[in-house]
Amino acid sequence: MRIHSLPPQLINQIAAGEVVERPASVIKELLENSFDAGASQIDIDIEQGGIGLMRVRDNGCGIDREDIALALSRHATSKISTLDDLHQVESMGFRGEALPSISSVARLTLISRTAETECAWRIEADGREQDFDLQPDPHPQGTTVVVQDLFYNTPARRKFLKTEKTEFSHIETLIRRMALSRFDAGIKLRTTGGQCWTCRLPQRKSSRSGGSGKSVARNSWKMHCVSNSPPPACDCPAGSACRPFPAASRTCSFSSSTGA
């Protein structure tokens, strides 16, 4: 066989093997993009454990109309421009491979609007990096990325996914960890069946130090999270000596110190 260049879609599908392992990998990439866009509120919708649908919507700075198609091309990014930038990266990512990799193994729709424009613009992609058709959309400032039918065109990879319950569990764990690492954004997670998990923007804790000292109190934040999810079911075999799960806590608070 003669040496030849691979088509863009195949290149992106190969690259997707490094970026997209399961639905939680997609959510991670999209959340990081929302954080980099300066979003203060991020809404996430999940269906069928993320295999059927994942929707991430934020109120960040948005993407200019001229850049939307470029955002779906490999190695196109707004986060670095020179080699020196690699030594002082301040963003969550910089390679510009997430969106094209995701679009090559799923049906992706990107909608975005900046504060300066009168309307948002919608684009749909399949990883080919061509034939983009921009359409106006009544979307508020910010960006929404919809990912449907993950691995629909790579069935060999789809069969290695776990059950919908397990995949959603990975997504929920990831979101909780990322929420605790970013105090500048509220996150709301909704899923099939009406389950909802909300983490509101944190507030400074009271200056009353209790037994921890005034320095800790001044540099601590309190996060308030609410969940209406039912308690998890026990999957242990009948007759096994297991302890039943306690009733699910619907409200929880986290405290984290940012240092003196």
C-alpha positions as CSV (number, residue, x, y, z in Angstrom):
1,M,0.0,0.0,0.0
2,R,1.2,3.5,-0.9
3,I,1.8,6.1,1.8
4,H,-1.2,8.5,2.0
5,S,-2.7,11.1,4.3
6,L,-5.5,10.0,6.6
7,P,-8.9,11.7,6.4
8,P,-9.6,14.2,9.2
9,Q,-12.4,12.2,10.6
10,L,-10.2,9.1,11.0
11,I,-7.5,11.2,12.5
12,N,-9.9,12.6,15.1
13,Q,-11.3,9.1,15.9
14,I,-7.7,7.9,16.6
15,A,-7.1,11.0,18.8
16,A,-10.4,10.4,20.6
17,G,-8.9,7.2,22.0
18,E,-6.6,9.4,24.1
19,V,-9.3,12.0,25.1
20,V,-12.6,10.1,25.2
21,E,-12.7,6.9,27.2
22,R,-16.2,7.1,28.6
23,P,-19.0,9.7,29.1
24,A,-17.2,11.1,32.2
25,S,-14.2,11.9,29.9
26,V,-16.5,14.1,27.8
27,I,-17.9,15.9,30.8
28,K,-14.4,16.6,32.1
29,E,-13.3,18.2,28.9
30,L,-16.5,20.3,28.6
31,L,-16.4,21.4,32.2
32,E,-12.8,22.5,31.8
33,N,-13.8,24.6,28.8
34,S,-16.6,26.2,30.8
35,F,-14.2,27.0,33.6
36,D,-11.7,28.5,31.1
37,A,-14.6,30.6,29.7
38,G,-15.1,32.2,33.1
39,A,-18.5,30.7,33.7
40,S,-20.2,31.4,37.0
41,Q,-23.0,28.9,36.4
42,I,-22.9,25.5,34.6
43,D,-25.9,23.3,33.9
44,I,-25.4,19.6,33.0
45,D,-28.0,17.3,31.7
46,I,-27.4,13.5,31.4
47,E,-29.5,10.8,29.7
48,Q,-28.8,7.1,29.7
49,G,-25.7,7.5,31.8
50,G,-24.3,10.0,29.3
51,I,-24.3,7.4,26.4
52,G,-27.6,8.8,25.0
53,L,-27.1,12.5,25.7
54,M,-24.8,14.9,27.6
55,R,-25.6,18.7,27.6
56,V,-23.3,21.2,29.2
57,R,-24.5,24.8,29.3
58,D,-22.6,27.8,30.8
59,N,-22.8,31.6,31.0
60,G,-19.2,32.2,30.1
61,C,-17.7,34.6,27.6
62,G,-18.9,32.6,24.6
63,I,-17.2,32.1,21.2
64,D,-17.1,34.6,18.3
65,R,-19.0,33.6,15.2
66,E,-15.9,33.5,13.2
67,D,-14.2,31.1,15.6
68,I,-17.0,28.6,16.1
69,A,-16.0,26.4,13.2
70,L,-12.4,26.7,14.1
71,A,-13.2,25.5,17.6
72,L,-14.0,22.1,16.0
73,S,-10.7,21.8,14.2
74,R,-7.7,20.0,15.7
75,H,-4.9,22.1,17.3
76,A,-7.0,25.3,17.1
77,T,-7.1,27.0,20.5
78,S,-7.3,30.5,22.1
79,K,-5.2,29.5,25.1
80,I,-1.6,29.5,23.7
81,S,0.1,31.0,20.6
82,T,3.8,30.6,21.1
83,L,6.2,28.1,22.7
84,D,6.8,30.4,25.6
85,D,3.1,30.2,26.5
86,L,3.6,26.5,27.4
87,H,5.7,27.6,30.4
88,Q,3.0,29.7,31.8
89,V,-0.3,28.0,31.0
90,E,-3.1,29.2,33.2
91,S,-6.0,27.4,31.6
92,M,-7.3,23.9,32.1
93,G,-6.3,22.8,28.6
94,F,-4.5,24.1,25.6
95,R,-4.1,21.4,22.9
96,G,-7.4,22.2,21.1
97,E,-8.2,18.5,20.5
98,A,-11.2,17.9,22.8
99,L,-14.1,19.1,20.7
100,P,-13.0,17.6,17.3
101,S,-12.2,14.3,19.1
102,I,-15.6,14.2,20.8
103,S,-17.4,15.1,17.5
104,S,-15.6,12.2,15.7
105,V,-17.2,9.6,18.0
106,A,-20.6,11.3,18.7
107,R,-23.1,13.7,17.3
108,L,-22.1,17.1,18.6
109,T,-23.9,20.4,18.5
110,L,-22.2,23.6,19.6
111,I,-24.1,26.8,20.3
112,S,-22.4,29.9,21.5
113,R,-22.9,33.7,21.9
114,T,-20.7,36.5,23.1
115,A,-21.9,39.6,24.9
116,E,-21.3,41.8,21.9
117,T,-23.5,39.8,19.4
118,E,-27.3,40.0,18.9
119,C,-27.8,36.3,18.6
120,A,-26.0,33.0,19.1
121,W,-24.8,30.6,16.4
122,R,-25.3,26.9,16.1
123,I,-23.1,24.4,14.4
124,E,-23.3,20.6,14.1
125,A,-20.2,18.4,13.6
126,D,-19.3,14.8,12.9
127,G,-15.5,15.0,13.1
128,R,-14.9,15.7,9.4
129,E,-13.9,19.4,10.0
130,Q,-15.6,20.5,6.8
131,D,-19.1,21.5,5.5
132,F,-19.9,23.4,8.6
133,D,-23.3,25.2,8.4
134,L,-23.7,28.0,10.9
135,Q,-27.3,28.8,11.9
136,P,-28.6,31.6,14.2
137,D,-30.0,30.5,17.5
138,P,-31.8,32.3,20.4
139,H,-29.3,31.3,23.0
140,P,-28.2,33.6,25.8
141,Q,-24.6,34.6,26.4
142,G,-22.4,31.6,26.9
143,T,-22.0,28.2,25.3
144,T,-23.9,25.0,25.1
145,V,-22.4,21.7,23.9
146,V,-24.7,18.8,23.2
147,V,-23.2,15.3,22.7
148,Q,-25.5,12.5,21.6
149,D,-25.1,8.8,20.8
150,L,-21.5,8.4,22.1
151,F,-19.5,5.9,20.1
152,Y,-22.4,5.4,17.7
153,N,-19.9,5.0,14.8
154,T,-17.3,2.9,16.8
155,P,-19.4,0.0,18.2
156,A,-16.2,-1.9,19.2
157,R,-15.6,0.9,21.8
158,R,-19.2,1.2,22.9
159,K,-19.4,-2.4,23.9
160,F,-16.7,-1.8,26.6
161,L,-18.9,0.8,28.4
162,K,-20.5,-0.3,31.6
163,T,-24.1,0.0,32.6
164,E,-25.9,3.3,32.5
165,K,-25.9,3.4,36.3
166,T,-22.1,2.8,36.5
167,E,-21.3,5.4,33.8
168,F,-23.5,8.0,35.6
169,S,-21.8,7.2,38.9
170,H,-18.4,8.1,37.2
171,I,-19.9,11.4,35.9
172,E,-21.3,12.3,39.3
173,T,-18.1,11.6,41.1
174,L,-16.1,13.7,38.6
175,I,-18.5,16.6,39.0
176,R,-18.4,16.6,42.7
177,R,-14.6,16.6,42.7
178,M,-14.4,19.4,40.1
179,A,-17.0,21.4,42.0
180,L,-14.8,21.3,45.1
181,S,-11.8,22.5,43.2
182,R,-13.5,25.5,41.7
183,F,-15.2,27.9,44.1
184,D,-16.0,30.4,41.4
185,A,-18.8,28.5,39.7
186,G,-22.1,26.9,40.6
187,I,-22.9,23.5,39.0
188,K,-26.3,21.9,38.5
189,L,-26.6,18.3,37.4
190,R,-29.9,16.8,36.1
191,T,-30.5,13.3,34.8
192,T,-33.2,11.1,33.5
193,G,-36.0,10.5,36.0
194,G,-35.8,14.0,37.5
195,Q,-32.8,13.5,39.8
196,C,-31.0,16.7,40.4
197,W,-27.7,17.7,42.2
198,T,-26.9,21.3,42.8
199,C,-23.8,22.9,44.1
200,R,-24.3,26.7,44.7
201,L,-21.6,29.3,44.6
202,P,-19.8,29.2,48.0
203,Q,-19.8,32.0,50.6
204,R,-17.1,33.1,52.9
205,K,-17.5,31.5,56.3
206,S,-18.2,33.5,59.4
207,S,-15.3,35.1,61.1
208,R,-16.1,33.2,64.2
209,S,-13.2,30.8,64.5
210,G,-14.6,28.2,66.9
211,G,-11.7,25.9,67.7
212,S,-9.9,26.3,64.3
213,G,-8.4,29.8,64.7
214,K,-9.3,33.1,63.1
215,S,-6.8,32.6,60.2
216,V,-8.6,29.4,59.1
217,A,-12.0,31.0,59.4
218,R,-11.0,34.0,57.3
219,N,-9.7,31.9,54.5
220,S,-12.4,29.2,54.4
221,W,-15.3,28.8,52.1
222,K,-18.6,27.0,52.6
223,M,-20.2,25.1,49.8
224,H,-23.9,24.1,49.9
225,C,-24.9,21.1,47.8
226,V,-28.4,19.7,47.5
227,S,-29.5,16.4,45.9
228,N,-32.9,14.8,45.4
229,S,-31.4,11.5,44.3
230,P,-32.9,8.4,46.0
231,P,-30.6,6.3,48.3
232,P,-28.5,3.8,46.3
233,A,-29.8,0.2,46.1
234,C,-27.9,-2.7,47.5
235,D,-26.6,-5.1,44.8
236,C,-25.2,-7.7,47.2
237,P,-26.4,-11.3,46.8
238,A,-29.3,-12.5,48.9
239,G,-28.1,-13.8,52.3
240,S,-24.7,-12.0,52.2
241,A,-23.5,-10.2,55.3
242,C,-23.6,-6.7,54.1
243,R,-24.7,-3.5,55.8
244,P,-27.5,-1.6,54.1
245,F,-26.8,1.9,52.8
246,P,-28.0,4.7,55.0
247,A,-30.7,7.0,53.7
248,A,-29.3,9.4,51.1
249,S,-28.5,12.8,52.5
250,R,-30.3,15.5,50.6
251,T,-28.2,18.4,51.9
252,C,-24.5,18.6,52.5
253,S,-22.1,21.3,53.2
254,F,-18.3,21.4,52.5
255,S,-15.7,23.7,54.1
256,S,-12.4,24.3,52.5
257,S,-9.5,26.5,53.5
258,T,-7.7,28.5,50.9
259,G,-4.7,29.2,53.1
260,A,-3.6,32.1,55.2
